[in-house]
Amino acid sequence: MASWSMDNWRYVERRTVTDPKGKQWSVALMDILGQEGDPEMPSKLLELQYSSGRFFTLIYSDTGVVVWERGYTSLHEATNVYERLIVDVMDGALDPSVPVFREDLED
């Protein structure tokens, strides 16, 4: 059986960028619903679950390790963040190799 990878997702946009240290990262914008690469296609229940945050920005390494993932309710907001992430990774303002822990999670 072929292994599944992050590159199997269907993205709205995706770009490979190189950080100032020479490491390549994939920066992606996706709509979580209707993914052909997803082993479990979304059902109506999942569609309702993701309706409040169905657009995601991702940064992942060439090995498929996701180092950034944020959900957004609108494509417009997610697109703005996606474009900013590309610039931030390329100019070193955001270093994907350093983990950033979310602070908006409840205990």
C-alpha positions as CSV (number, residue, x, y, z in Angstrom):
1,M,0.0,0.0,0.0
2,A,1.4,3.4,-0.9
3,S,2.1,5.7,2.0
4,W,0.0,8.8,2.4
5,S,1.8,12.2,2.5
6,M,0.9,15.9,3.1
7,D,1.4,16.5,-0.6
8,N,-1.7,14.3,-1.3
9,W,-4.1,16.9,0.0
10,R,-5.8,19.2,-2.5
11,Y,-4.8,22.8,-1.6
12,V,-6.4,26.1,-2.5
13,E,-2.8,27.3,-2.8
14,R,0.6,25.9,-1.9
15,R,4.1,27.1,-2.3
16,T,7.5,25.8,-1.4
17,V,9.7,28.5,0.2
18,T,13.2,28.6,1.5
19,D,14.1,30.2,4.8
20,P,17.3,32.2,5.4
21,K,19.0,29.0,6.7
22,G,18.4,27.3,3.3
23,K,15.7,24.9,4.6
24,Q,12.6,24.4,2.4
25,W,9.1,24.5,3.8
26,S,5.7,24.0,2.2
27,V,3.3,26.8,3.0
28,A,-0.3,25.9,2.2
29,L,-3.8,27.1,2.3
30,M,-6.5,24.5,2.3
31,D,-10.3,24.0,2.5
32,I,-10.6,21.0,4.8
33,L,-13.9,19.9,3.3
34,G,-14.0,17.5,0.3
35,Q,-10.4,16.5,0.4
36,E,-9.7,13.7,-2.1
37,G,-6.5,12.7,-0.3
38,D,-8.2,12.3,3.0
39,P,-8.7,8.6,3.8
40,E,-12.0,9.5,5.3
41,M,-14.0,11.8,3.1
42,P,-16.0,14.3,5.2
43,S,-19.6,13.4,6.1
44,K,-22.4,15.9,6.8
45,L,-21.5,15.7,10.5
46,L,-17.9,16.7,9.7
47,E,-19.1,19.4,7.4
48,L,-21.0,21.0,10.3
49,Q,-18.0,20.5,12.7
50,Y,-15.7,22.4,10.3
51,S,-18.0,25.1,9.2
52,S,-16.7,27.5,11.8
53,G,-13.0,26.9,10.8
54,R,-12.8,25.1,7.5
55,F,-10.0,27.0,6.0
56,F,-6.5,26.2,7.3
57,T,-3.0,27.6,6.8
58,L,-0.2,25.1,7.2
59,I,3.5,25.0,7.2
60,Y,5.1,21.6,6.9
61,S,8.6,20.2,6.2
62,D,9.6,17.9,3.4
63,T,9.1,15.0,5.7
64,G,5.5,15.9,6.2
65,V,5.8,17.2,9.8
66,V,3.3,20.0,10.3
67,V,4.8,22.8,12.3
68,W,2.1,25.4,11.8
69,E,-1.7,24.9,11.6
70,R,-4.4,27.5,12.2
71,G,-8.1,27.5,11.2
72,Y,-10.1,30.4,9.9
73,T,-13.8,30.9,9.2
74,S,-13.3,32.8,6.0
75,L,-11.3,32.2,2.9
76,H,-10.3,35.9,2.8
77,E,-8.8,35.8,6.3
78,A,-7.0,32.6,5.6
79,T,-5.6,33.9,2.3
80,N,-4.2,37.0,4.0
81,V,-2.5,34.9,6.6
82,Y,-1.2,32.5,3.9
83,E,0.4,35.4,2.0
84,R,2.0,36.8,5.1
85,L,3.4,33.4,6.1
86,I,5.2,33.0,2.8
87,V,6.9,36.4,3.3
88,D,7.6,35.7,7.0
89,V,9.3,32.4,6.3
90,M,11.4,33.7,3.4
91,D,12.7,36.7,5.3
92,G,13.2,34.9,8.6
93,A,10.5,36.7,10.7
94,L,9.0,33.3,11.3
95,D,11.3,30.3,11.9
96,P,9.2,27.1,11.4
97,S,11.9,25.0,13.0
98,V,11.2,26.6,16.3
99,P,7.9,25.4,17.8
100,V,5.2,28.0,18.7
101,F,2.8,26.8,21.3
102,R,-0.8,28.0,21.1
103,E,-2.0,30.0,24.0
104,D,-5.7,30.0,23.1
105,L,-6.4,26.5,24.3
106,E,-8.5,25.8,27.4
107,D,-7.2,23.4,30.1
